Amino acid sequence: MQTKRTVFGNRLLPYAFLFPQLAVTVIFFLWPAGQAVIQSFQREDAFGLSTTWVGLANYADLLHDPTYLNSLKVTAIFAPAVTLLSVGLGLVFAVCLDRLVRGSRIYAALLVWPYAVAPAVAGIMWWFLFNPSIGLLPYLLAAVGYRWDHSLQPTDAMILVVIAASWKQVSYNFLFFMAGLQAIPKSMIEAAAIDGAGPVKRFFTIVFPLLSPTTFFLAVINLVYAMFDTFPVIHATTGGNPAQSTNILVYKVFVDGFIGLNLGSSAAQSVVLMAIVVTLTVIQFKWVERKVNY
Amino acid sequence: MIDRHPWLDALAHAVLIAGVLLVAFPVYVAVIASTHGPNDFMSGLVPLLPGSDTIANYRSMLTDGLSSSGAPPLGGMLWNSLVMALCVAFGKIAISILSAYAIVYFRFPFRAVAFWMIFVTLMLPVEVRIVPTFKVVADLGLLDSYAGLTVPLIASATATFLFRQFFLTVPEELMEAARIDGAGPLKFFRDILLPLSRTNIAALFVILFIYGWNQYLWPMMVTTKSSHYTIVMGIKRMSDVADALPQWNVVMTTVVLALLPPVIVVVGMQRLFVKGLIETEK
């Protein structure tokens, strides 16, 4: 690991500097995470009076729990859908903006601010727009003959949370694609143009392949966002319903642990989620290293 | 511009205008809703043009709150959100810049261990370890306090990495010169490194302020009394009532007040925001 050529010789000072960060990390991150791992091998009786070791039983139960399997399935639809929608729109806006000489700064300014809106607030706003009795969008959908009701229709509820979760993320992806597009050498595009490649062909044979590192990075980041940071969207709008159709994994951990008080199962779910985040983070860092050494 | 395709330019403008409208639309509807009285939401369609109850809505929510749902005045919640966002942002920056300084400018046993311990925080979002973390905070007696709201969130791997990357690019000669002139580690940090880090600190501040302001699950867990509610989590309590008894105008008033401060920060400091966003992910 890198340091400076010359360093300060003080022995105690570095520990003093690191102390606050490490104290918070140990007390509020490592210790609770360790507790979750331990609890995932235990089971409490109904009154919380005694705990027994049950080995992997909590994990095995998860595999046979239809609500957990459903939650896995819901997440497997929700997270890729959010990723696809928000990365796709971000790319479209960035590519359009990259074409323009005039007005690009104004467009950029008007597109990035939703990043600042809290997921919970975004959820409530879309929930209002989609309100079955007075909302604008159901009114428009009714005009084409569709009766929207996200409190009863699982598909409608899923569409609602996907849109609400993607909305604020588009601006983030847009910014990264903008940076990626600016890094593409103009000479390469010009050479292709001289060889007779039109704008569409240039995009698919040059621009998009050169953006693939950015796209991959954003895919991972957005999957992490969709799996973990969208808790407020679900909590503020559908609450995982109707019929568990929007009960994503991170929401289920909360419901089982805090409302259901099923600590063993909730802990096992936490550990599974931690494993998923660690995997995604490692993938992302491997990619970053590859880019640096390229 | 390589070749001219007027129709493609027109298409690009059209797509971007559609994008801008799409992005702004939910907020427009929320702002409009916050200018109407409660009776405009009983039936039919949400209003799409401004109403005349703007001042009444905002005044009553800021000073009285929504008594029917036990929601406190928004003034206090906005204050709590501001305190939380500022403490989280400054706390994260302070402890991260110190740890990055220790890691880059000193050599000591367990340096790599410390680095990896900080790295781990990146991987454990509060959502996945929520129950045991809540228990720790409860055992420490930090429920319903600003310390409980902020301290557990101020460890930051991203901020530490950002400062580490930046310190590694600071020329070696600066420190060597400072040492020759007799500056110790504290003086070097305060008089040279800190002023050099100004832009990074500002960029990071924008990102972290938004992060702190937008916290939802954590304040919901650690606050049981309305005196410590933050505005983003407070909306949920109002909207729960809203479903039974439509009070959309005041819910949307709250929405507007909750999203305005971080949006103002992003719009006002756009350049720093973009820098902070792109650099923290490297």
Boltz contact constraints between the chains, C-beta under 6 A:
constraints:
  - contact:
      token1: [A, 1]
      token2: [B, 112]
      max_distance: 6.0
  - contact:
      token1: [A, 2]
      token2: [B, 168]
      max_distance: 6.0
  - contact:
      token1: [A, 3]
      token2: [B, 104]
      max_distance: 6.0
  - contact:
      token1: [A, 3]
      token2: [B, 107]
      max_distance: 6.0
  - contact:
      token1: [A, 4]
      token2: [B, 105]
      max_distance: 6.0
  - contact:
      token1: [A, 4]
      token2: [B, 172]
      max_distance: 6.0
  - contact:
      token1: [A, 5]
      token2: [B, 172]
      max_distance: 6.0
  - contact:
      token1: [A, 6]
      token2: [B, 176]
      max_distance: 6.0
  - contact:
      token1: [A, 7]
      token2: [B, 105]
      max_distance: 6.0
  - contact:
      token1: [A, 7]
      token2: [B, 106]
      max_distance: 6.0
  - contact:
      token1: [A, 7]
      token2: [B, 107]
      max_distance: 6.0
  - contact:
      token1: [A, 8]
      token2: [B, 105]
      max_distance: 6.0
  - contact:
      token1: [A, 8]
      token2: [B, 106]
      max_distance: 6.0
  - contact:
      token1: [A, 8]
      token2: [B, 185]
      max_distance: 6.0
  - contact:
      token1: [A, 10]
      token2: [B, 185]
      max_distance: 6.0
  - contact:
      token1: [A, 13]
      token2: [B, 185]
      max_distance: 6.0
  - contact:
      token1: [A, 14]
      token2: [B, 102]
      max_distance: 6.0
  - contact:
      token1: [A, 14]
      token2: [B, 106]
      max_distance: 6.0
  - contact:
      token1: [A, 14]
      token2: [B, 108]
      max_distance: 6.0
  - contact:
      token1: [A, 17]
      token2: [B, 98]
      max_distance: 6.0
  - contact:
      token1: [A, 17]
      token2: [B, 101]
      max_distance: 6.0
  - contact:
      token1: [A, 17]
      token2: [B, 102]
      max_distance: 6.0
  - contact:
      token1: [A, 18]
      token2: [B, 99]
      max_distance: 6.0
  - contact:
      token1: [A, 18]
      token2: [B, 102]
      max_distance: 6.0
  - contact:
      token1: [A, 18]
      token2: [B, 114]
      max_distance: 6.0
  - contact:
      token1: [A, 20]
      token2: [B, 95]
      max_distance: 6.0
  - contact:
      token1: [A, 21]
      token2: [B, 95]
      max_distance: 6.0
  - contact:
      token1: [A, 21]
      token2: [B, 99]
      max_distance: 6.0
  - contact:
      token1: [A, 21]
      token2: [B, 155]
      max_distance: 6.0
  - contact:
      token1: [A, 24]
      token2: [B, 154]
      max_distance: 6.0
  - contact:
      token1: [A, 24]
      token2: [B, 155]
      max_distance: 6.0
  - contact:
      token1: [A, 25]
      token2: [B, 117]
      max_distance: 6.0
  - contact:
      token1: [A, 25]
      token2: [B, 121]
      max_distance: 6.0
  - contact:
      token1: [A, 25]
      token2: [B, 155]
      max_distance: 6.0
  - contact:
      token1: [A, 28]
      token2: [B, 133]
      max_distance: 6.0
  - contact:
      token1: [A, 28]
      token2: [B, 152]
      max_distance: 6.0
  - contact:
      token1: [A, 29]
      token2: [B, 121]
      max_distance: 6.0
  - contact:
      token1: [A, 29]
      token2: [B, 124]
      max_distance: 6.0
  - contact:
      token1: [A, 32]
      token2: [B, 129]
      max_distance: 6.0
  - contact:
      token1: [A, 32]
      token2: [B, 132]
      max_distance: 6.0
  - contact:
      token1: [A, 32]
      token2: [B, 133]
      max_distance: 6.0
  - contact:
      token1: [A, 32]
      token2: [B, 136]
      max_distance: 6.0
  - contact:
      token1: [A, 33]
      token2: [B, 124]
      max_distance: 6.0
  - contact:
      token1: [A, 33]
      token2: [B, 129]
      max_distance: 6.0
  - contact:
      token1: [A, 35]
      token2: [B, 132]
      max_distance: 6.0
  - contact:
      token1: [A, 36]
      token2: [B, 129]
      max_distance: 6.0
  - contact:
      token1: [A, 36]
      token2: [B, 132]
      max_distance: 6.0
  - contact:
      token1: [A, 93]
      token2: [B, 19]
      max_distance: 6.0
  - contact:
      token1: [A, 96]
      token2: [B, 12]
      max_distance: 6.0
  - contact:
      token1: [A, 96]
      token2: [B, 15]
      max_distance: 6.0
  - contact:
      token1: [A, 96]
      token2: [B, 16]
      max_distance: 6.0
  - contact:
      token1: [A, 99]
      token2: [B, 12]
      max_distance: 6.0
  - contact:
      token1: [A, 100]
      token2: [B, 12]
      max_distance: 6.0
  - contact:
      token1: [A, 107]
      token2: [B, 16]
      max_distance: 6.0
  - contact:
      token1: [A, 110]
      token2: [B, 20]
      max_distance: 6.0
  - contact:
      token1: [A, 113]
      token2: [B, 263]
      max_distance: 6.0
  - contact:
      token1: [A, 113]
      token2: [B, 266]
      max_distance: 6.0
  - contact:
      token1: [A, 113]
      token2: [B, 267]
      max_distance: 6.0
  - contact:
      token1: [A, 114]
      token2: [B, 23]
      max_distance: 6.0
  - contact:
      token1: [A, 116]
      token2: [B, 210]
      max_distance: 6.0
  - contact:
      token1: [A, 116]
      token2: [B, 262]
      max_distance: 6.0
  - contact:
      token1: [A, 116]
      token2: [B, 263]
      max_distance: 6.0
  - contact:
      token1: [A, 116]
      token2: [B, 266]
      max_distance: 6.0
  - contact:
      token1: [A, 117]
      token2: [B, 259]
      max_distance: 6.0
  - contact:
      token1: [A, 118]
      token2: [B, 214]
      max_distance: 6.0
  - contact:
      token1: [A, 118]
      token2: [B, 232]
      max_distance: 6.0
  - contact:
      token1: [A, 120]
      token2: [B, 216]
      max_distance: 6.0
  - contact:
      token1: [A, 120]
      token2: [B, 232]
      max_distance: 6.0
  - contact:
      token1: [A, 121]
      token2: [B, 255]
      max_distance: 6.0
  - contact:
      token1: [A, 121]
      token2: [B, 258]
      max_distance: 6.0
  - contact:
      token1: [A, 121]
      token2: [B, 259]
      max_distance: 6.0
  - contact:
      token1: [A, 124]
      token2: [B, 235]
      max_distance: 6.0
  - contact:
      token1: [A, 124]
      token2: [B, 239]
      max_distance: 6.0
  - contact:
      token1: [A, 124]
      token2: [B, 255]
      max_distance: 6.0
  - contact:
      token1: [A, 125]
      token2: [B, 26]
      max_distance: 6.0
  - contact:
      token1: [A, 125]
      token2: [B, 30]
      max_distance: 6.0
  - contact:
      token1: [A, 126]
      token2: [B, 26]
      max_distance: 6.0
  - contact:
      token1: [A, 129]
      token2: [B, 26]
      max_distance: 6.0
  - contact:
      token1: [A, 129]
      token2: [B, 29]
      max_distance: 6.0
  - contact:
      token1: [A, 134]
      token2: [B, 41]
      max_distance: 6.0
  - contact:
      token1: [A, 134]
      token2: [B, 46]
      max_distance: 6.0
  - contact:
      token1: [A, 136]
      token2: [B, 46]
      max_distance: 6.0
  - contact:
      token1: [A, 139]
      token2: [B, 45]
      max_distance: 6.0
  - contact:
      token1: [A, 179]
      token2: [B, 278]
      max_distance: 6.0
  - contact:
      token1: [A, 190]
      token2: [B, 2]
      max_distance: 6.0
  - contact:
      token1: [A, 193]
      token2: [B, 2]
      max_distance: 6.0
  - contact:
      token1: [A, 193]
      token2: [B, 3]
      max_distance: 6.0
  - contact:
      token1: [A, 199]
      token2: [B, 8]
      max_distance: 6.0
  - contact:
      token1: [A, 228]
      token2: [B, 125]
      max_distance: 6.0
  - contact:
      token1: [A, 228]
      token2: [B, 127]
      max_distance: 6.0
  - contact:
      token1: [A, 231]
      token2: [B, 127]
      max_distance: 6.0
  - contact:
      token1: [A, 231]
      token2: [B, 217]
      max_distance: 6.0
  - contact:
      token1: [A, 232]
      token2: [B, 216]
      max_distance: 6.0
  - contact:
      token1: [A, 236]
      token2: [B, 236]
      max_distance: 6.0
  - contact:
      token1: [A, 250]
      token2: [B, 127]
      max_distance: 6.0
  - contact:
      token1: [A, 257]
      token2: [B, 131]
      max_distance: 6.0
  - contact:
      token1: [A, 266]
      token2: [B, 131]
      max_distance: 6.0
  - contact:
      token1: [A, 270]
      token2: [B, 128]
      max_distance: 6.0
  - contact:
      token1: [A, 270]
      token2: [B, 129]
      max_distance: 6.0
  - contact:
      token1: [A, 273]
      token2: [B, 128]
      max_distance: 6.0
  - contact:
      token1: [A, 274]
      token2: [B, 128]
      max_distance: 6.0
  - contact:
      token1: [A, 277]
      token2: [B, 123]
      max_distance: 6.0
  - contact:
      token1: [A, 278]
      token2: [B, 123]
      max_distance: 6.0
  - contact:
      token1: [A, 281]
      token2: [B, 123]
      max_distance: 6.0
